[in-house]
Amino acid sequence: MIALEDWAEIRRLHRAEGVPIKEIARRLGLARNTVRSALRADAPPSRERGPRGSSVDGVEPQVRALLAEFPR
């Protein structure tokens, strides 16, 4: 995923200055397909993530049961 600044720079270079996709990719060090997808996107990239589970989630009930049985 590209940064918001890169997304804005890609769109500015292509739309305002008329720089070709290949040149934008070379200047920013990105793949041409990444530049194309940034130009096609209606909104800037978002970094929203879903909730992640813990590595203990699978055994939490057993741990709680053991703690209830042996509180010390």
PyMOL Python script that loads the backbone (N, CA, C, O; Angstrom):
from pymol import cmd

cmd.read_pdbstr("""\
ATOM      1  N   MET A   1       0.841  -1.171   0.000  1.00  0.00           N
ATOM      2  CA  MET A   1       0.000   0.000   0.000  1.00  0.00           C
ATOM      3  C   MET A   1       0.894   1.244   0.000  1.00  0.00           C
ATOM      4  O   MET A   1       1.938   1.276   0.652  1.00  0.00           O
ATOM      5  N   ILE A   2       0.471   2.240  -0.727  1.00  0.00           N
ATOM      6  CA  ILE A   2       1.266   3.460  -0.808  1.00  0.00           C
ATOM      7  C   ILE A   2       0.828   4.458   0.260  1.00  0.00           C
ATOM      8  O   ILE A   2      -0.286   4.387   0.780  1.00  0.00           O
ATOM      9  N   ALA A   3       1.704   5.361   0.563  1.00  0.00           N
ATOM     10  CA  ALA A   3       1.423   6.398   1.557  1.00  0.00           C
ATOM     11  C   ALA A   3       0.504   7.455   0.946  1.00  0.00           C
ATOM     12  O   ALA A   3       0.428   7.608  -0.273  1.00  0.00           O
ATOM     13  N   LEU A   4      -0.177   8.161   1.806  1.00  0.00           N
ATOM     14  CA  LEU A   4      -1.090   9.214   1.363  1.00  0.00           C
ATOM     15  C   LEU A   4      -0.347  10.280   0.577  1.00  0.00           C
ATOM     16  O   LEU A   4      -0.871  10.801  -0.408  1.00  0.00           O
ATOM     17  N   GLU A   5       0.863  10.610   1.000  1.00  0.00           N
ATOM     18  CA  GLU A   5       1.653  11.624   0.304  1.00  0.00           C
ATOM     19  C   GLU A   5       2.003  11.176  -1.108  1.00  0.00           C
ATOM     20  O   GLU A   5       1.950  11.972  -2.045  1.00  0.00           O
ATOM     21  N   ASP A   6       2.363   9.897  -1.265  1.00  0.00           N
ATOM     22  CA  ASP A   6       2.673   9.363  -2.594  1.00  0.00           C
ATOM     23  C   ASP A   6       1.437   9.395  -3.490  1.00  0.00           C
ATOM     24  O   ASP A   6       1.528   9.735  -4.669  1.00  0.00           O
ATOM     25  N   TRP A   7       0.286   9.040  -2.926  1.00  0.00           N
ATOM     26  CA  TRP A   7      -0.965   9.041  -3.678  1.00  0.00           C
ATOM     27  C   TRP A   7      -1.257  10.445  -4.208  1.00  0.00           C
ATOM     28  O   TRP A   7      -1.604  10.623  -5.376  1.00  0.00           O
ATOM     29  N   ALA A   8      -1.112  11.427  -3.337  1.00  0.00           N
ATOM     30  CA  ALA A   8      -1.370  12.812  -3.739  1.00  0.00           C
ATOM     31  C   ALA A   8      -0.356  13.279  -4.778  1.00  0.00           C
ATOM     32  O   ALA A   8      -0.714  13.970  -5.731  1.00  0.00           O
ATOM     33  N   GLU A   9       0.904  12.902  -4.596  1.00  0.00           N
ATOM     34  CA  GLU A   9       1.954  13.303  -5.549  1.00  0.00           C
ATOM     35  C   GLU A   9       1.721  12.669  -6.920  1.00  0.00           C
ATOM     36  O   GLU A   9       1.914  13.324  -7.944  1.00  0.00           O
ATOM     37  N   ILE A  10       1.311  11.411  -6.946  1.00  0.00           N
ATOM     38  CA  ILE A  10       1.020  10.726  -8.211  1.00  0.00           C
ATOM     39  C   ILE A  10      -0.069  11.473  -8.960  1.00  0.00           C
ATOM     40  O   ILE A  10       0.072  11.763 -10.148  1.00  0.00           O
ATOM     41  N   ARG A  11      -1.144  11.782  -8.271  1.00  0.00           N
ATOM     42  CA  ARG A  11      -2.275  12.457  -8.905  1.00  0.00           C
ATOM     43  C   ARG A  11      -1.892  13.864  -9.360  1.00  0.00           C
ATOM     44  O   ARG A  11      -2.312  14.304 -10.430  1.00  0.00           O
ATOM     45  N   ARG A  12      -1.102  14.571  -8.558  1.00  0.00           N
ATOM     46  CA  ARG A  12      -0.672  15.920  -8.939  1.00  0.00           C
ATOM     47  C   ARG A  12       0.214  15.885 -10.177  1.00  0.00           C
ATOM     48  O   ARG A  12       0.017  16.656 -11.116  1.00  0.00           O
ATOM     49  N   LEU A  13       1.198  14.976 -10.169  1.00  0.00           N
ATOM     50  CA  LEU A  13       2.113  14.897 -11.309  1.00  0.00           C
ATOM     51  C   LEU A  13       1.374  14.569 -12.601  1.00  0.00           C
ATOM     52  O   LEU A  13       1.644  15.160 -13.647  1.00  0.00           O
ATOM     53  N   HIS A  14       0.453  13.638 -12.524  1.00  0.00           N
ATOM     54  CA  HIS A  14      -0.224  13.191 -13.743  1.00  0.00           C
ATOM     55  C   HIS A  14      -1.262  14.200 -14.221  1.00  0.00           C
ATOM     56  O   HIS A  14      -1.338  14.501 -15.412  1.00  0.00           O
ATOM     57  N   ARG A  15      -2.059  14.721 -13.296  1.00  0.00           N
ATOM     58  CA  ARG A  15      -3.166  15.592 -13.706  1.00  0.00           C
ATOM     59  C   ARG A  15      -2.751  17.038 -13.925  1.00  0.00           C
ATOM     60  O   ARG A  15      -3.217  17.676 -14.869  1.00  0.00           O
ATOM     61  N   ALA A  16      -1.892  17.559 -13.076  1.00  0.00           N
ATOM     62  CA  ALA A  16      -1.533  18.978 -13.188  1.00  0.00           C
ATOM     63  C   ALA A  16      -0.368  19.196 -14.146  1.00  0.00           C
ATOM     64  O   ALA A  16      -0.362  20.158 -14.913  1.00  0.00           O
ATOM     65  N   GLU A  17       0.615  18.306 -14.101  1.00  0.00           N
ATOM     66  CA  GLU A  17       1.811  18.506 -14.917  1.00  0.00           C
ATOM     67  C   GLU A  17       1.865  17.626 -16.153  1.00  0.00           C
ATOM     68  O   GLU A  17       2.706  17.837 -17.028  1.00  0.00           O
ATOM     69  N   GLY A  18       0.971  16.635 -16.236  1.00  0.00           N
ATOM     70  CA  GLY A  18       0.921  15.783 -17.414  1.00  0.00           C
ATOM     71  C   GLY A  18       2.085  14.806 -17.534  1.00  0.00           C
ATOM     72  O   GLY A  18       2.440  14.392 -18.637  1.00  0.00           O
ATOM     73  N   VAL A  19       2.670  14.442 -16.414  1.00  0.00           N
ATOM     74  CA  VAL A  19       3.796  13.504 -16.427  1.00  0.00           C
ATOM     75  C   VAL A  19       3.258  12.103 -16.724  1.00  0.00           C
ATOM     76  O   VAL A  19       2.269  11.689 -16.117  1.00  0.00           O
ATOM     77  N   PRO A  20       3.891  11.359 -17.649  1.00  0.00           N
ATOM     78  CA  PRO A  20       3.417  10.011 -17.975  1.00  0.00           C
ATOM     79  C   PRO A  20       3.575   9.042 -16.792  1.00  0.00           C
ATOM     80  O   PRO A  20       4.399   9.246 -15.900  1.00  0.00           O
ATOM     81  N   ILE A  21       2.770   8.001 -16.818  1.00  0.00           N
ATOM     82  CA  ILE A  21       2.769   6.999 -15.747  1.00  0.00           C
ATOM     83  C   ILE A  21       4.148   6.381 -15.567  1.00  0.00           C
ATOM     84  O   ILE A  21       4.606   6.205 -14.439  1.00  0.00           O
ATOM     85  N   LYS A  22       4.802   6.057 -16.654  1.00  0.00           N
ATOM     86  CA  LYS A  22       6.118   5.426 -16.579  1.00  0.00           C
ATOM     87  C   LYS A  22       7.134   6.326 -15.868  1.00  0.00           C
ATOM     88  O   LYS A  22       7.950   5.845 -15.082  1.00  0.00           O
ATOM     89  N   GLU A  23       7.082   7.612 -16.142  1.00  0.00           N
ATOM     90  CA  GLU A  23       8.001   8.565 -15.516  1.00  0.00           C
ATOM     91  C   GLU A  23       7.684   8.738 -14.030  1.00  0.00           C
ATOM     92  O   GLU A  23       8.595   8.844 -13.209  1.00  0.00           O
ATOM     93  N   ILE A  24       6.403   8.767 -13.688  1.00  0.00           N
ATOM     94  CA  ILE A  24       6.015   8.868 -12.271  1.00  0.00           C
ATOM     95  C   ILE A  24       6.525   7.652 -11.501  1.00  0.00           C
ATOM     96  O   ILE A  24       7.061   7.778 -10.401  1.00  0.00           O
ATOM     97  N   ALA A  25       6.350   6.481 -12.093  1.00  0.00           N
ATOM     98  CA  ALA A  25       6.812   5.249 -11.451  1.00  0.00           C
ATOM     99  C   ALA A  25       8.327   5.291 -11.233  1.00  0.00           C
ATOM    100  O   ALA A  25       8.817   4.869 -10.185  1.00  0.00           O
ATOM    101  N   ARG A  26       9.056   5.793 -12.208  1.00  0.00           N
ATOM    102  CA  ARG A  26      10.507   5.870 -12.088  1.00  0.00           C
ATOM    103  C   ARG A  26      10.907   6.871 -11.005  1.00  0.00           C
ATOM    104  O   ARG A  26      11.777   6.579 -10.185  1.00  0.00           O
ATOM    105  N   ARG A  27      10.284   8.036 -10.996  1.00  0.00           N
ATOM    106  CA  ARG A  27      10.633   9.078 -10.012  1.00  0.00           C
ATOM    107  C   ARG A  27      10.361   8.640  -8.575  1.00  0.00           C
ATOM    108  O   ARG A  27      11.161   8.896  -7.674  1.00  0.00           O
ATOM    109  N   LEU A  28       9.225   7.978  -8.374  1.00  0.00           N
ATOM    110  CA  LEU A  28       8.825   7.622  -7.016  1.00  0.00           C
ATOM    111  C   LEU A  28       9.263   6.221  -6.597  1.00  0.00           C
ATOM    112  O   LEU A  28       9.100   5.838  -5.439  1.00  0.00           O
ATOM    113  N   GLY A  29       9.814   5.464  -7.531  1.00  0.00           N
ATOM    114  CA  GLY A  29      10.271   4.113  -7.210  1.00  0.00           C
ATOM    115  C   GLY A  29       9.127   3.146  -6.976  1.00  0.00           C
ATOM    116  O   GLY A  29       9.212   2.267  -6.118  1.00  0.00           O
ATOM    117  N   LEU A  30       8.060   3.308  -7.737  1.00  0.00           N
ATOM    118  CA  LEU A  30       6.884   2.447  -7.613  1.00  0.00           C
ATOM    119  C   LEU A  30       6.673   1.672  -8.905  1.00  0.00           C
ATOM    120  O   LEU A  30       7.238   2.011  -9.945  1.00  0.00           O
ATOM    121  N   ALA A  31       5.860   0.635  -8.828  1.00  0.00           N
ATOM    122  CA  ALA A  31       5.498  -0.119 -10.026  1.00  0.00           C
ATOM    123  C   ALA A  31       4.487   0.687 -10.837  1.00  0.00           C
ATOM    124  O   ALA A  31       3.715   1.471 -10.283  1.00  0.00           O
ATOM    125  N   ARG A  32       4.499   0.487 -12.150  1.00  0.00           N
ATOM    126  CA  ARG A  32       3.556   1.217 -13.004  1.00  0.00           C
ATOM    127  C   ARG A  32       2.113   0.877 -12.649  1.00  0.00           C
ATOM    128  O   ARG A  32       1.241   1.745 -12.690  1.00  0.00           O
ATOM    129  N   ASN A  33       1.858  -0.384 -12.300  1.00  0.00           N
ATOM    130  CA  ASN A  33       0.487  -0.764 -11.932  1.00  0.00           C
ATOM    131  C   ASN A  33       0.045  -0.076 -10.645  1.00  0.00           C
ATOM    132  O   ASN A  33      -1.138   0.225 -10.484  1.00  0.00           O
ATOM    133  N   THR A  34       0.965   0.175  -9.738  1.00  0.00           N
ATOM    134  CA  THR A  34       0.640   0.902  -8.511  1.00  0.00           C
ATOM    135  C   THR A  34       0.242   2.328  -8.847  1.00  0.00           C
ATOM    136  O   THR A  34      -0.709   2.862  -8.277  1.00  0.00           O
ATOM    137  N   VAL A  35       0.965   2.943  -9.767  1.00  0.00           N
ATOM    138  CA  VAL A  35       0.643   4.300 -10.199  1.00  0.00           C
ATOM    139  C   VAL A  35      -0.723   4.320 -10.876  1.00  0.00           C
ATOM    140  O   VAL A  35      -1.531   5.216 -10.630  1.00  0.00           O
ATOM    141  N   ARG A  36      -0.978   3.336 -11.724  1.00  0.00           N
ATOM    142  CA  ARG A  36      -2.280   3.266 -12.402  1.00  0.00           C
ATOM    143  C   ARG A  36      -3.422   3.125 -11.407  1.00  0.00           C
ATOM    144  O   ARG A  36      -4.451   3.787 -11.540  1.00  0.00           O
ATOM    145  N   SER A  37      -3.243   2.258 -10.404  1.00  0.00           N
ATOM    146  CA  SER A  37      -4.321   2.063  -9.434  1.00  0.00           C
ATOM    147  C   SER A  37      -4.534   3.314  -8.588  1.00  0.00           C
ATOM    148  O   SER A  37      -5.664   3.605  -8.196  1.00  0.00           O
ATOM    149  N   ALA A  38      -3.467   4.057  -8.301  1.00  0.00           N
ATOM    150  CA  ALA A  38      -3.612   5.309  -7.553  1.00  0.00           C
ATOM    151  C   ALA A  38      -4.374   6.337  -8.379  1.00  0.00           C
ATOM    152  O   ALA A  38      -5.153   7.114  -7.827  1.00  0.00           O
ATOM    153  N   LEU A  39      -4.165   6.354  -9.670  1.00  0.00           N
ATOM    154  CA  LEU A  39      -4.878   7.294 -10.529  1.00  0.00           C
ATOM    155  C   LEU A  39      -6.349   6.914 -10.693  1.00  0.00           C
ATOM    156  O   LEU A  39      -7.201   7.786 -10.862  1.00  0.00           O
ATOM    157  N   ARG A  40      -6.648   5.614 -10.645  1.00  0.00           N
ATOM    158  CA  ARG A  40      -8.030   5.151 -10.770  1.00  0.00           C
ATOM    159  C   ARG A  40      -8.829   5.319  -9.484  1.00  0.00           C
ATOM    160  O   ARG A  40     -10.056   5.409  -9.527  1.00  0.00           O
ATOM    161  N   ALA A  41      -8.154   5.362  -8.351  1.00  0.00           N
ATOM    162  CA  ALA A  41      -8.840   5.401  -7.063  1.00  0.00           C
ATOM    163  C   ALA A  41      -9.569   6.728  -6.871  1.00  0.00           C
ATOM    164  O   ALA A  41      -9.039   7.796  -7.178  1.00  0.00           O
ATOM    165  N   ASP A  42     -10.787   6.637  -6.361  1.00  0.00           N
ATOM    166  CA  ASP A  42     -11.578   7.841  -6.093  1.00  0.00           C
ATOM    167  C   ASP A  42     -11.208   8.489  -4.773  1.00  0.00           C
ATOM    168  O   ASP A  42     -11.355   9.700  -4.605  1.00  0.00           O
ATOM    169  N   ALA A  43     -10.725   7.678  -3.831  1.00  0.00           N
ATOM    170  CA  ALA A  43     -10.419   8.184  -2.495  1.00  0.00           C
ATOM    171  C   ALA A  43      -8.986   7.797  -2.135  1.00  0.00           C
ATOM    172  O   ALA A  43      -8.443   6.838  -2.685  1.00  0.00           O
ATOM    173  N   PRO A  44      -8.380   8.532  -1.225  1.00  0.00           N
ATOM    174  CA  PRO A  44      -7.017   8.189  -0.810  1.00  0.00           C
ATOM    175  C   PRO A  44      -6.990   6.849  -0.086  1.00  0.00           C
ATOM    176  O   PRO A  44      -8.017   6.405   0.427  1.00  0.00           O
ATOM    177  N   PRO A  45      -5.835   6.203  -0.036  1.00  0.00           N
ATOM    178  CA  PRO A  45      -5.743   4.904   0.635  1.00  0.00           C
ATOM    179  C   PRO A  45      -6.002   5.053   2.133  1.00  0.00           C
ATOM    180  O   PRO A  45      -5.612   6.045   2.750  1.00  0.00           O
ATOM    181  N   SER A  46      -6.656   4.064   2.695  1.00  0.00           N
ATOM    182  CA  SER A  46      -6.940   4.095   4.132  1.00  0.00           C
ATOM    183  C   SER A  46      -6.179   2.971   4.820  1.00  0.00           C
ATOM    184  O   SER A  46      -5.862   1.955   4.203  1.00  0.00           O
ATOM    185  N   ARG A  47      -5.895   3.157   6.077  1.00  0.00           N
ATOM    186  CA  ARG A  47      -5.120   2.193   6.852  1.00  0.00           C
ATOM    187  C   ARG A  47      -5.954   1.545   7.952  1.00  0.00           C
ATOM    188  O   ARG A  47      -5.425   1.207   9.011  1.00  0.00           O
ATOM    189  N   GLU A  48      -7.230   1.373   7.718  1.00  0.00           N
ATOM    190  CA  GLU A  48      -8.077   0.782   8.737  1.00  0.00           C
ATOM    191  C   GLU A  48      -7.839  -0.722   8.814  1.00  0.00           C
ATOM    192  O   GLU A  48      -7.768  -1.415   7.799  1.00  0.00           O
ATOM    193  N   ARG A  49      -7.719  -1.198  10.034  1.00  0.00           N
ATOM    194  CA  ARG A  49      -7.535  -2.626  10.259  1.00  0.00           C
ATOM    195  C   ARG A  49      -8.652  -3.135  11.146  1.00  0.00           C
ATOM    196  O   ARG A  49      -9.193  -2.406  11.978  1.00  0.00           O
ATOM    197  N   GLY A  50      -8.980  -4.373  10.957  1.00  0.00           N
ATOM    198  CA  GLY A  50      -9.972  -4.994  11.813  1.00  0.00           C
ATOM    199  C   GLY A  50      -9.345  -5.395  13.135  1.00  0.00           C
ATOM    200  O   GLY A  50      -8.122  -5.385  13.275  1.00  0.00           O
ATOM    201  N   PRO A  51     -10.167  -5.744  14.095  1.00  0.00           N
ATOM    202  CA  PRO A  51      -9.619  -6.155  15.386  1.00  0.00           C
ATOM    203  C   PRO A  51      -8.825  -7.456  15.246  1.00  0.00           C
ATOM    204  O   PRO A  51      -9.233  -8.380  14.543  1.00  0.00           O
ATOM    205  N   ARG A  52      -7.706  -7.501  15.920  1.00  0.00           N
ATOM    206  CA  ARG A  52      -6.859  -8.691  15.882  1.00  0.00           C
ATOM    207  C   ARG A  52      -7.026  -9.456  17.174  1.00  0.00           C
ATOM    208  O   ARG A  52      -7.207  -8.867  18.239  1.00  0.00           O
ATOM    209  N   GLY A  53      -6.965 -10.741  17.079  1.00  0.00           N
ATOM    210  CA  GLY A  53      -7.061 -11.578  18.256  1.00  0.00           C
ATOM    211  C   GLY A  53      -5.707 -11.736  18.918  1.00  0.00           C
ATOM    212  O   GLY A  53      -4.671 -11.385  18.352  1.00  0.00           O
ATOM    213  N   SER A  54      -5.736 -12.261  20.105  1.00  0.00           N
ATOM    214  CA  SER A  54      -4.514 -12.497  20.853  1.00  0.00           C
ATOM    215  C   SER A  54      -4.073 -13.939  20.656  1.00  0.00           C
ATOM    216  O   SER A  54      -4.881 -14.785  20.273  1.00  0.00           O
ATOM    217  N   SER A  55      -2.822 -14.225  20.909  1.00  0.00           N
ATOM    218  CA  SER A  55      -2.337 -15.606  20.791  1.00  0.00           C
ATOM    219  C   SER A  55      -2.876 -16.473  21.917  1.00  0.00           C
ATOM    220  O   SER A  55      -2.775 -17.699  21.855  1.00  0.00           O
ATOM    221  N   VAL A  56      -3.448 -15.852  22.950  1.00  0.00           N
ATOM    222  CA  VAL A  56      -3.965 -16.586  24.104  1.00  0.00           C
ATOM    223  C   VAL A  56      -5.462 -16.871  23.952  1.00  0.00           C
ATOM    224  O   VAL A  56      -6.022 -17.623  24.750  1.00  0.00           O
ATOM    225  N   ASP A  57      -6.109 -16.298  22.962  1.00  0.00           N
ATOM    226  CA  ASP A  57      -7.553 -16.443  22.812  1.00  0.00           C
ATOM    227  C   ASP A  57      -8.010 -17.902  22.760  1.00  0.00           C
ATOM    228  O   ASP A  57      -9.083 -18.224  23.269  1.00  0.00           O
ATOM    229  N   GLY A  58      -7.240 -18.762  22.173  1.00  0.00           N
ATOM    230  CA  GLY A  58      -7.637 -20.164  22.041  1.00  0.00           C
ATOM    231  C   GLY A  58      -7.668 -20.918  23.353  1.00  0.00           C
ATOM    232  O   GLY A  58      -8.448 -21.860  23.500  1.00  0.00           O
ATOM    233  N   VAL A  59      -6.842 -20.530  24.309  1.00  0.00           N
ATOM    234  CA  VAL A  59      -6.755 -21.268  25.576  1.00  0.00           C
ATOM    235  C   VAL A  59      -7.261 -20.448  26.765  1.00  0.00           C
ATOM    236  O   VAL A  59      -7.134 -20.881  27.910  1.00  0.00           O
ATOM    237  N   GLU A  60      -7.824 -19.287  26.506  1.00  0.00           N
ATOM    238  CA  GLU A  60      -8.279 -18.423  27.596  1.00  0.00           C
ATOM    239  C   GLU A  60      -9.286 -19.097  28.527  1.00  0.00           C
ATOM    240  O   GLU A  60      -9.154 -18.957  29.743  1.00  0.00           O
ATOM    241  N   PRO A  61     -10.285 -19.824  28.016  1.00  0.00           N
ATOM    242  CA  PRO A  61     -11.221 -20.473  28.942  1.00  0.00           C
ATOM    243  C   PRO A  61     -10.538 -21.462  29.904  1.00  0.00           C
ATOM    244  O   PRO A  61     -10.891 -21.524  31.082  1.00  0.00           O
ATOM    245  N   GLN A  62      -9.568 -22.227  29.405  1.00  0.00           N
ATOM    246  CA  GLN A  62      -8.860 -23.167  30.272  1.00  0.00           C
ATOM    247  C   GLN A  62      -8.031 -22.438  31.322  1.00  0.00           C
ATOM    248  O   GLN A  62      -7.967 -22.873  32.471  1.00  0.00           O
ATOM    249  N   VAL A  63      -7.403 -21.346  30.941  1.00  0.00           N
ATOM    250  CA  VAL A  63      -6.592 -20.566  31.886  1.00  0.00           C
ATOM    251  C   VAL A  63      -7.491 -19.987  32.969  1.00  0.00           C
ATOM    252  O   VAL A  63      -7.147 -20.024  34.151  1.00  0.00           O
ATOM    253  N   ARG A  64      -8.641 -19.451  32.569  1.00  0.00           N
ATOM    254  CA  ARG A  64      -9.564 -18.888  33.561  1.00  0.00           C
ATOM    255  C   ARG A  64     -10.085 -19.961  34.506  1.00  0.00           C
ATOM    256  O   ARG A  64     -10.236 -19.722  35.704  1.00  0.00           O
ATOM    257  N   ALA A  65     -10.359 -21.150  33.962  1.00  0.00           N
ATOM    258  CA  ALA A  65     -10.827 -22.261  34.812  1.00  0.00           C
ATOM    259  C   ALA A  65      -9.747 -22.658  35.816  1.00  0.00           C
ATOM    260  O   ALA A  65     -10.046 -22.892  36.987  1.00  0.00           O
ATOM    261  N   LEU A  66      -8.499 -22.735  35.368  1.00  0.00           N
ATOM    262  CA  LEU A  66      -7.400 -23.084  36.275  1.00  0.00           C
ATOM    263  C   LEU A  66      -7.206 -22.004  37.339  1.00  0.00           C
ATOM    264  O   LEU A  66      -6.949 -22.324  38.499  1.00  0.00           O
ATOM    265  N   LEU A  67      -7.324 -20.749  36.963  1.00  0.00           N
ATOM    266  CA  LEU A  67      -7.190 -19.681  37.934  1.00  0.00           C
ATOM    267  C   LEU A  67      -8.326 -19.685  38.955  1.00  0.00           C
ATOM    268  O   LEU A  67      -8.116 -19.360  40.123  1.00  0.00           O
ATOM    269  N   ALA A  68      -9.523 -20.051  38.513  1.00  0.00           N
ATOM    270  CA  ALA A  68     -10.645 -20.139  39.439  1.00  0.00           C
ATOM    271  C   ALA A  68     -10.441 -21.295  40.420  1.00  0.00           C
ATOM    272  O   ALA A  68     -10.786 -21.198  41.598  1.00  0.00           O
ATOM    273  N   GLU A  69      -9.875 -22.389  39.907  1.00  0.00           N
ATOM    274  CA  GLU A  69      -9.646 -23.569  40.742  1.00  0.00           C
ATOM    275  C   GLU A  69      -8.462 -23.378  41.681  1.00  0.00           C
ATOM    276  O   GLU A  69      -8.521 -23.764  42.849  1.00  0.00           O
ATOM    277  N   PHE A  70      -7.387 -22.780  41.170  1.00  0.00           N
ATOM    278  CA  PHE A  70      -6.174 -22.558  41.955  1.00  0.00           C
ATOM    279  C   PHE A  70      -5.837 -21.051  41.915  1.00  0.00           C
ATOM    280  O   PHE A  70      -5.011 -20.631  41.104  1.00  0.00           O
ATOM    281  N   PRO A  71      -6.460 -20.246  42.773  1.00  0.00           N
ATOM    282  CA  PRO A  71      -6.265 -18.805  42.680  1.00  0.00           C
ATOM    283  C   PRO A  71      -4.855 -18.340  43.000  1.00  0.00           C
ATOM    284  O   PRO A  71      -4.472 -17.249  42.578  1.00  0.00           O
ATOM    285  N   ARG A  72      -4.078 -19.109  43.718  1.00  0.00           N
ATOM    286  CA  ARG A  72      -2.720 -18.700  44.043  1.00  0.00           C
ATOM    287  C   ARG A  72      -1.789 -19.188  42.997  1.00  0.00           C
ATOM    288  O   ARG A  72      -0.584 -18.949  43.082  1.00  0.00           O
TER     289      ARG A  72
END
""", "prot")
cmd.dss("prot")
cmd.show_as("cartoon", "prot")
cmd.util.cbc("prot")
cmd.orient("prot")
